Amino acid sequence: MAKTTAKKSAPAKKAAVKKTAAAKTATPKVTAPAKRPKLKLPPEGIYVGSGIYPTDTDTLLCTMIGHYTWQAQHFDVLEQIEKIIDDNQGNLAQVWGIARGFSPKLIADWFYALDEIGIDIPAPDWENYKNLTMAGFEDIFEKHKDRFGAGLVRFIREAKKRGIYTCLMYTKAEPQWIKALSKEGGDYYLGYDYGEGSHFSAKDGLKCIEETGECRLSAVVQGKIDRVREHVEPRHKAGWGLVMATSSNFSVDYEVLGGTDVPVIEDFAFQGINLASALSRGLYRQHDLAFWGSHLAHEHYAWLPNSDSERWNTLRAAFWLKYMAGSKMIINESGNWFVEHTLSPDSPKFDMPQTCRKTMGIIGWGAAKQMMKEQPETMKSYLEEARKFFPRLNYESPVCRQYRKVISEFWDYVKANGTPAGQPESVIALIKGNYDLSSATWNPNYAIGGMFPIADKNPSWYHSVPERGMQAALNVFYPCDDALTAPHRNIQISGTPYGQVDMISFAFDMIDPEFLAKQYKAIMFTGWNTCSKKQYKILKKYVELGGTLFTSIAQLSTNETRNFDYGLDEIVNGGDLSELCGFKVTGKGDRLWWATAPIGQDKLGFTFPRRYGCLCQPLAKLEITDPELEILSCDDEVERPVVTLHKYGKGKVYTMTTWSYPGAMDIDDCPGNIYEPGGLLGRIYRTIAEENRPNVYITDDGKKTGKACLHVAFSYFPEAGKICLFNVDYHNEANFYLHQFGTYDKCSLAPGEFRMIDATKC
């Protein structure tokens, strides 16, 4: 293998520096999270369950076009618990504190448990228009308002008797009942989930503009953290126990810094099942969290038709992928008790009579509720029309039975085989950079951190080149192949051809280099990053201890205003990257058109004259300070460095030398090329992954990871000595080589097959 060594350049004239002052990274108002308590896992090694909703039958909740909603059934507390057991729906109930109905009996049973003190609230009577609303019952509830929360405690107590664990979501309670949650539940009460209560706010960005003249990422982030803390700290003090967060946002790392104990990402709403696991698992490791979980919002966001077998295969796949990724809590949000979704093209809700909606107008959630509360008699004729369709929406509907079937099948496997202890081996991590406020995947219509008012005036606040870098990483490590769900799009299910790759967060640079060096052979930047002197020291120490790093000049910029044309003075250390990268940046150079490999160089897995482009990006002007610096990719005209390799301490650093973010290097349109997702950037990711293999991995032919591995997910649990293998393709067999501890053998998986085997240490 030939080695190309860069010649040390002559001293360059000092580059012109922009007159604007270098961006100052904000001092974070956060502290390292306290060590969270660890939960004693159940005998099965995992919590599996579903959302439980207090509902009233015969209730119209909404008449919006996309969310025309009738509630079709009512179960009391004990009925619901028994159905969990009878239908084999796991060992966990996630009780929602939002009543989906307005009758006094529903409120009394589920939230006040008034029957425990001898108060019998009668059931709704539509024939005589009685007991439908709180009218006439106000005095009773006012007199016993201190019992608000008693119903939740009863659920926990009764569930515990039957071996069912409970967590709560979106709820409140009086202080004495909050204290009773843990007392009554013990190990069977897991905590409280504030769901989507955390968010970015454009007000933070606009306020920053008013105060400083520009929007800074630090101000947007600090606003979010403050809102998380304002919610979480009172919950901790009141005694709610572990506080969890469930949403589809990519900023759960800032929720953890705000005090959240457990990330339970809303899968399917969050694009990419395996990416959500990677981020959750990375946060679990770096912050020593209690555990991490998954909230499968499959019913709403699978988007596939109910009539398509792939809809149910994606649900099965999600359970297996979470299980083998190390999740210790899997919650199916909805679908197994009543039909709620309208985001599939054949939702049974679309067949319901629309008379009510057309008559009342599109009045939304609030107005429909108000009508039901104040004038239920006006709803009688609409209700009689709707009831005919309830069998297609309720517990006995085909959709709900199918959901329960899939959950039951998975739970049967877990009961018979347990769950591998610990977390899967992961020796590579993708880096979510400091102040990366993207949405995980690249969508040019999304504004960073929801800052649409700012993005409309400054388009750099829309998803752009940095976010393309994240997409390139996903295409390599978690590739979602449309063939799996054809003819429909697949944005969720993927194999793990390079194994369980974590995602770690450099949010506020609160990460320890010793932890990184102990856990990961290689770490690689993906999207946006605001660097700092502290971060530079962390990266240096990690490499010095033996780690492999991939970064770029743009990701070593301290800019926090989304300015892609940052100045030389904004690069950390004024551009002197000698220790970490082996060169000094002296300015912004001319544009690069085609990238190739120097003649004789093949460390990135390709050789001249293979080209990537047309790239159209400016390269940095460099003063080489390391005589042994290797140029792995170069400009095809005058061999200006495009990708360099520098050794530092026991480790090494791959650096992309374009002024732009690495995402700009995802273009691979050269005639005659055999296309690889991610372009030159993807090639770098693959090279580092193949160079830093874990103890257990897979290949096509005993050497390379390629197309044969595309639909295979695998994980190795060192603590348990178990290997999990899963063919995410439910139509075709997977044939590949399984490597473990220096030996390898041919392996085949039937379509959709999941298999757990003992690891053989050779």
Beta strands, then each sheet from edge to edge (+ up, - down):
strand 1: 47-52
strand 2: 59-62
strand 3: 69-71
strand 4: 92-96
strand 5: 165-169
strand 6: 189-193
strand 7: 243-245
strand 8: 262-267
strand 9: 293-296
strand 10: 329-332
strand 11: 428-432
strand 12: 502-505
strand 13: 522-525
strand 14: 548-552
strand 15: 576-577
strand 16: 583-596
strand 17: 612-624
strand 18: 630-635
strand 19: 641-648
strand 20: 651-656
strand 21: 696-699
strand 22: 712-717
strand 23: 722-727
strand 24: 734-740
strand 25: 743-749
strand 26: 754-758
sheet 1: 1+ 4+ 5+ 6+ 7+ 8+ 9+ 10+ 1+
sheet 2: 2+ 3-
sheet 3: 12+ 11+ 13+ 14+ 20+ 19- 18+ 16- 15+
sheet 4: 12+ 11+ 13+ 14+ 20+ 19- 18+ 16- 17+
sheet 5: 21+ 24- 25+
sheet 6: 22+ 23- 26+
end
